[in-house]
Amino acid sequence: MARPYRRQGVTVALLRTTAAFAKARGGTILEGYPVRARAGRMPDTFARTGLPRSFLAAGFTEVTTPSPSWSIMRLELGLTKKASRPAKKASSARTARAKGR
């Protein structure tokens, strides 16, 4: 994230938009692997996968902490069932035209 845009909620907005995109396409779970700062500020390069606070703000939960330096965060999107509409029956006049009568 370019320096002028940091600390303005852009990362959280991107995470939420990604979740909506995945859910709309049938996704049920998103995982992220943010870096945990040990003490104080870390070099920007090390935070390229995000920070836990951004994931938490976007609704993710921490699943586990495999090491002191990173977490596994997960967001359950739930199952999305698209409403299926019954096919409309063509009127008899339209059906006759389609068949060339």
C-alpha positions as CSV (number, residue, x, y, z in Angstrom):
1,M,0.0,0.0,0.0
2,A,1.5,3.3,-1.0
3,R,2.4,5.4,2.0
4,P,-0.2,8.2,1.5
5,Y,-3.1,5.7,1.6
6,R,-2.1,3.8,4.7
7,R,-4.1,4.0,7.9
8,Q,-7.3,5.0,6.0
9,G,-9.1,1.7,6.0
10,V,-8.1,0.7,2.4
11,T,-6.9,-2.7,3.4
12,V,-10.1,-3.4,5.3
13,A,-12.2,-2.3,2.4
14,L,-10.2,-4.5,0.0
15,L,-10.7,-7.5,2.3
16,R,-14.4,-6.9,2.5
17,T,-14.7,-6.4,-1.2
18,T,-12.7,-9.6,-1.8
19,A,-15.1,-11.5,0.6
20,A,-18.2,-10.2,-1.3
21,F,-16.6,-11.2,-4.6
22,A,-15.8,-14.7,-3.4
23,K,-19.2,-15.1,-1.9
24,A,-21.0,-14.0,-5.0
25,R,-19.1,-16.7,-6.9
26,G,-20.0,-19.5,-4.5
27,G,-17.0,-19.2,-2.1
28,T,-17.6,-20.4,1.4
29,I,-14.3,-19.6,3.3
30,L,-11.5,-17.1,2.9
31,E,-8.1,-17.4,4.6
32,G,-5.4,-14.9,5.1
33,Y,-1.9,-15.1,6.5
34,P,-1.1,-11.7,8.1
35,V,2.2,-10.9,9.7
36,R,2.4,-10.2,13.4
37,A,4.6,-7.4,14.5
38,R,6.9,-8.5,17.3
39,A,7.6,-5.1,18.9
40,G,7.1,-1.6,17.6
41,R,7.0,-1.0,13.9
42,M,8.2,-3.4,11.3
43,P,9.6,-2.6,7.9
44,D,6.9,-2.2,5.3
45,T,8.2,-5.0,3.2
46,F,7.4,-7.5,5.9
47,A,3.8,-6.5,6.2
48,R,2.9,-7.2,2.5
49,T,0.4,-9.9,3.5
50,G,-1.4,-7.5,5.9
51,L,-1.7,-7.2,9.7
52,P,-4.0,-9.1,11.9
53,R,-5.9,-5.9,13.0
54,S,-7.0,-5.3,9.4
55,F,-8.3,-8.9,9.1
56,L,-10.1,-8.6,12.4
57,A,-11.8,-5.3,11.3
58,A,-13.0,-7.0,8.1
59,G,-14.7,-9.8,10.2
60,F,-12.0,-12.5,10.0
61,T,-11.2,-14.6,13.1
62,E,-7.8,-15.9,14.1
63,V,-7.8,-19.7,13.6
64,T,-4.3,-20.4,14.8
65,T,-0.9,-18.9,15.3
66,P,1.6,-21.3,13.8
67,S,4.6,-19.1,14.7
68,P,5.1,-15.9,16.7
69,S,5.5,-14.0,13.4
70,W,2.2,-14.9,11.6
71,S,-1.4,-15.9,12.0
72,I,-4.0,-17.8,10.1
73,M,-7.2,-15.8,9.8
74,R,-10.4,-17.1,8.4
75,L,-13.7,-15.7,7.3
76,E,-16.7,-18.0,6.9
77,L,-18.8,-16.7,4.0
78,G,-21.6,-19.3,4.4
79,L,-23.3,-21.1,1.6
80,T,-25.0,-19.0,-1.0
81,K,-27.9,-20.6,-2.8
82,K,-29.0,-18.8,-5.9
83,A,-32.7,-18.6,-6.1
84,S,-33.8,-20.7,-9.0
85,R,-37.0,-19.5,-10.8
86,P,-39.2,-21.9,-12.6
87,A,-39.0,-21.6,-16.3
88,K,-41.8,-19.5,-17.8
89,K,-44.2,-21.3,-20.1
90,A,-44.5,-19.7,-23.4
91,S,-47.9,-18.6,-24.5
92,S,-49.5,-20.7,-27.1
93,A,-49.4,-17.9,-29.7
94,R,-45.6,-17.4,-29.1
95,T,-45.1,-21.2,-29.2
96,A,-47.0,-21.4,-32.5
97,R,-44.9,-18.6,-34.0
98,A,-41.7,-20.2,-32.8
99,K,-42.7,-23.5,-34.5
100,G,-43.6,-21.6,-37.7
101,R,-47.3,-22.1,-37.6
